[in-house]
């Protein structure tokens, strides 16, 4: 089974760049999307059904053209949970979960810390989200959280760790939080298989960053430890260019 996570930076823009054709070729069983930036009535839903995804769930932000997550699936879920029940997270459309027979998949879009106010918001979100996940795992032990975490975990995950040491996305407290989330019972599926440097999932649009591979690894598929024996492969699909991010994929039994 192939599961992909992809921050599309606007689903309509991604579609105009060939996203649906790419989706059919990549052919995941489940794909988690972040930053859809559209209301459901602005999205060509029939095109996704024609592409082989009869089960598609969209959770946009209340603010138009902002944030929002989705999950598309070939498999019918047993349950769909929109949001966390934490109002300020849910207003921004940042979390959507599908429960299947023996595992669950969540699409997550963590805030970025673009200024002091947003950084405070990000840390509040991170703390309360971790508490939410700690409780959720008691009910849903086999959980895959795919998403844009807006954090590089280690120096290997960013092209210039020295110059970016005080930049949001690589702050010590952000990295510590992500490490603690992993240590609480999750596997970084990509690093489980690949320890090589220069592997990124986001590049600035400025100064030819993508062409020069000056990137950040912000996108993860975290897999609950009870599922470790089911992990088969995890890769970054850097050839997909519908966004300033690229997709990440995990294969499980």
Backbone torsions as a table, in degrees:
resi	resn	phi	psi	omega
1	UNK	NA	129.9	-179.7
2	UNK	-104.1	129.5	176.9
3	UNK	-124.4	129.7	-177.9
4	UNK	-119.9	146.6	169.1
5	UNK	-123.7	137.4	-172.6
6	UNK	-151.5	118.7	167.9
7	UNK	-83.6	109.2	-172.2
8	UNK	-87.7	-8.7	179.4
9	UNK	51.7	50.4	-179.5
10	UNK	102.7	104.4	-175.2
11	UNK	-63.9	-36.2	-178.8
12	UNK	-68.4	-39.6	176.9
13	UNK	-64.9	-41.5	179.8
14	UNK	-63.5	-40.7	178.5
15	UNK	-60.8	-39.6	179.8
16	UNK	-66.6	-17.2	179.1
17	UNK	-101.6	13.1	174.3
18	UNK	94.2	22.2	-176.1
19	UNK	-60.8	-43.2	-175.6
20	UNK	-67.1	-38.4	177.0
21	UNK	-64.1	-42.4	177.0
22	UNK	-61.8	-42.1	-179.2
23	UNK	-58.7	-42.7	179.0
24	UNK	-64.2	-36.6	179.3
25	UNK	-72.8	-42.9	-179.8
26	UNK	-67.4	-38.1	171.2
27	UNK	55.8	48.0	175.0
28	UNK	-70.4	156.7	172.9
29	UNK	-74.6	-34.9	180.0
30	UNK	-140.2	137.4	173.6
31	UNK	-131.4	129.2	175.7
32	UNK	-97.0	129.6	179.0
33	UNK	-114.4	146.4	174.1
34	UNK	-129.4	157.8	179.2
35	UNK	55.9	53.2	-179.3
36	UNK	-70.7	-29.7	173.6
37	UNK	55.9	39.3	-179.2
38	UNK	-158.5	149.7	170.9
39	UNK	-81.8	158.7	-174.7
40	UNK	-60.7	-34.4	-178.5
41	UNK	-75.3	-3.5	176.8
42	UNK	-98.9	0.9	-172.8
43	UNK	-110.5	135.7	178.5
44	UNK	-76.7	79.8	-172.3
45	UNK	-60.7	-36.8	-178.6
46	UNK	-61.3	-31.4	179.7
47	UNK	-63.8	-35.7	178.5
48	UNK	-72.5	-35.9	177.0
49	UNK	-66.1	-42.0	177.2
50	UNK	-62.7	-32.8	-179.9
51	UNK	-75.6	-6.6	175.6
52	UNK	110.4	16.5	-178.5
53	UNK	-122.9	80.0	-177.6
54	UNK	-69.1	-20.3	-177.7
55	UNK	-110.9	104.9	-177.6
56	UNK	-136.8	134.4	-173.6
57	UNK	-132.1	132.0	-172.3
58	UNK	-123.8	133.5	179.9
59	UNK	-131.8	81.6	-177.9
60	UNK	-76.1	161.0	170.3
61	UNK	-70.2	157.0	175.0
62	UNK	-67.4	-31.1	177.6
63	UNK	-79.3	124.4	-176.5
64	UNK	-65.4	143.2	175.8
65	UNK	71.0	25.7	-172.8
66	UNK	-140.1	137.2	168.2
67	UNK	52.8	-145.7	177.4
68	UNK	92.0	144.3	179.7
69	UNK	-131.3	165.5	178.1
70	UNK	-154.1	160.3	169.7
71	UNK	-136.6	129.5	176.0
72	UNK	-113.0	138.0	-175.1
73	UNK	-142.7	143.2	170.4
74	UNK	-80.6	-19.6	-174.9
75	UNK	-104.8	139.0	179.4
76	UNK	-74.5	124.5	177.9
77	UNK	-77.0	156.2	174.8
78	UNK	-80.0	-26.7	-175.6
79	UNK	-155.9	144.7	176.6
80	UNK	-125.8	128.8	-178.8
81	UNK	-120.3	115.0	179.6
82	UNK	-91.0	113.3	176.6
83	UNK	82.2	-174.1	-175.3
84	UNK	-112.8	-10.2	-170.9
85	UNK	86.4	-1.0	175.9
86	UNK	-98.3	111.4	-162.3
87	UNK	-57.3	-46.8	-174.2
88	UNK	-67.9	-26.3	173.1
89	UNK	-70.4	-45.0	-172.7
90	UNK	-72.6	-30.2	175.2
91	UNK	-59.3	-30.1	-175.9
92	UNK	-96.7	5.0	174.9
93	UNK	57.8	60.3	-170.5
94	UNK	-114.7	0.9	-174.7
95	UNK	-155.4	128.2	-179.0
96	UNK	-145.5	131.5	-175.2
97	UNK	-127.3	137.1	173.1
98	UNK	-116.1	128.2	177.2
99	UNK	-100.6	129.0	175.6
100	UNK	-112.9	-171.1	-173.0
101	UNK	-58.9	-47.3	-173.8
102	UNK	-130.3	17.6	173.1
103	UNK	-165.2	166.4	177.5
104	UNK	-129.5	150.4	179.1
105	UNK	-125.4	132.8	-179.3
106	UNK	-121.5	138.1	171.3
107	UNK	-103.4	123.5	-173.5
108	UNK	-125.1	136.6	172.9
109	UNK	-128.6	99.0	178.0
110	UNK	-73.9	146.6	177.7
111	UNK	-64.6	156.7	169.7
112	UNK	-95.4	158.5	-179.1
113	UNK	-106.2	67.8	-171.9
114	UNK	-72.6	-21.9	175.1
115	UNK	-150.1	179.1	-174.9
116	UNK	-59.2	-42.9	-179.5
117	UNK	-62.8	-45.3	-179.4
118	UNK	-71.4	-30.2	177.8
119	UNK	-67.2	-41.4	175.5
120	UNK	-61.0	-41.7	177.8
121	UNK	-61.6	-42.3	-179.5
122	UNK	-62.1	-45.9	-179.0
123	UNK	-66.2	-37.9	176.0
124	UNK	-62.5	-45.2	178.5
125	UNK	-59.1	-48.6	-177.0
126	UNK	-58.5	-46.4	-178.8
127	UNK	-62.6	-46.4	-176.9
128	UNK	-73.6	-31.6	176.8
129	UNK	-66.2	-41.6	178.7
130	UNK	-61.8	-41.6	176.7
131	UNK	-61.6	-42.4	179.0
132	UNK	-60.7	-44.9	-178.9
133	UNK	-66.6	-38.6	179.2
134	UNK	-58.1	-42.0	177.7
135	UNK	-72.3	-41.3	-177.0
136	UNK	-61.5	-37.9	-177.1
137	UNK	-62.7	-23.3	176.7
138	UNK	-67.3	-31.7	-179.6
139	UNK	-93.6	-34.5	-174.9
140	UNK	-127.3	82.7	-175.3
141	UNK	-72.7	-28.2	-179.5
142	UNK	-99.3	87.4	-170.6
143	UNK	-123.5	133.6	172.7
144	UNK	-115.0	120.9	180.0
145	UNK	-109.2	101.9	177.6
146	UNK	-97.9	137.3	177.3
147	UNK	171.7	177.6	172.6
148	UNK	-92.2	106.3	-177.9
149	UNK	-87.1	-9.5	-178.5
150	UNK	52.9	33.3	177.5
151	UNK	-143.9	134.3	166.3
152	UNK	-91.4	128.8	-173.8
153	UNK	-75.4	-50.0	-174.5
154	UNK	-127.8	168.3	179.2
155	UNK	-57.4	-32.4	179.2
156	UNK	-63.5	-18.0	-173.6
157	UNK	-93.4	8.3	-177.5
158	UNK	-144.2	143.9	-171.3
159	UNK	-71.4	-27.6	-177.8
160	UNK	-139.5	79.3	-175.0
161	UNK	-65.5	-25.7	-178.5
162	UNK	-71.8	-53.2	-176.7
163	UNK	-70.8	-22.7	-178.3
164	UNK	-99.4	11.7	-174.3
165	UNK	-60.9	-25.5	-178.7
166	UNK	-114.8	24.0	179.7
167	UNK	-105.8	136.7	177.9
168	UNK	-58.1	135.9	-172.0
169	UNK	109.3	-20.1	177.4
170	UNK	-140.5	21.6	178.1
171	UNK	-70.9	147.4	-179.3
172	UNK	-52.6	-41.7	-177.7
173	UNK	-71.4	-31.7	175.4
174	UNK	-67.2	-46.5	-179.4
175	UNK	-63.5	-40.0	178.7
176	UNK	-62.2	-43.6	-180.0
177	UNK	-60.3	-45.6	-178.3
178	UNK	-65.7	-39.1	176.2
179	UNK	-62.1	-40.5	179.5
180	UNK	-68.3	-36.1	176.2
181	UNK	-62.5	-45.3	177.9
182	UNK	-62.5	-44.9	-177.4
183	UNK	-66.1	-18.4	-179.9
184	UNK	-78.5	0.6	175.6
185	UNK	131.8	26.4	179.6
186	UNK	-126.0	150.7	176.2
187	UNK	-107.8	130.2	170.1
188	UNK	-74.5	98.5	-167.8
189	UNK	-60.3	-36.7	-179.6
190	UNK	-65.4	-48.5	-178.6
191	UNK	-71.0	-18.6	174.2
192	UNK	-60.0	-32.7	-177.1
193	UNK	-109.0	-23.7	-168.8
194	UNK	-134.2	114.9	-179.5
195	UNK	-104.2	7.8	-174.5
196	UNK	-76.6	147.4	175.5
197	UNK	-77.9	178.4	174.7
198	UNK	63.7	34.2	178.7
199	UNK	-115.3	107.2	-172.3
200	UNK	-126.3	164.8	179.4
201	UNK	-128.5	-0.8	177.7
202	UNK	-145.5	140.5	177.3
203	UNK	-136.9	138.4	173.6
204	UNK	-60.7	149.7	174.5
205	UNK	-74.9	-9.6	-174.3
206	UNK	-89.7	151.9	167.0
207	UNK	56.0	33.1	176.2
208	UNK	59.2	35.0	-173.2
209	UNK	-60.7	-40.4	-176.9
210	UNK	-70.6	-42.8	178.7
211	UNK	-61.6	-31.7	179.0
212	UNK	-94.2	2.8	-178.8
213	UNK	53.6	43.2	173.8
214	UNK	-96.2	80.7	-170.0
215	UNK	-121.8	-175.7	177.9
216	UNK	-133.1	142.6	172.5
217	UNK	-96.5	98.3	-176.2
218	UNK	-106.5	-13.7	-170.9
219	UNK	-109.4	132.3	-172.3
220	UNK	-136.7	153.9	164.4
221	UNK	-120.8	96.6	178.9
222	UNK	-86.8	131.2	-174.2
223	UNK	-120.0	130.3	179.0
224	UNK	-55.5	140.3	-177.0
225	UNK	-57.5	-34.4	176.8
226	UNK	-59.0	-15.4	179.7
227	UNK	-97.1	6.2	-173.8
228	UNK	-55.4	-40.7	-177.9
229	UNK	-67.7	-13.7	-179.4
230	UNK	-92.9	-8.0	-179.0
231	UNK	-71.6	130.7	-178.5
232	UNK	-116.3	-37.8	-175.2
233	UNK	-166.4	150.4	173.5
234	UNK	-147.3	132.8	-176.1
235	UNK	-142.5	159.4	169.8
236	UNK	-101.5	126.1	-174.9
237	UNK	-95.9	72.2	-169.9
238	UNK	-72.6	-11.2	179.7
239	UNK	-76.6	-15.4	179.2
240	UNK	-79.0	124.3	-171.0
241	UNK	-130.6	58.7	177.2
242	UNK	-102.3	3.4	-167.7
243	UNK	-159.9	173.0	170.4
244	UNK	-78.9	-11.4	169.6
245	UNK	-98.6	168.3	166.5
246	UNK	-127.0	163.7	-178.3
247	UNK	-72.9	155.3	169.7
248	UNK	-122.9	149.0	-172.9
249	UNK	-137.1	144.4	170.0
250	UNK	-128.8	142.8	172.9
251	UNK	-111.4	132.1	178.8
252	UNK	-128.1	155.4	171.5
253	UNK	-73.3	NA	NA
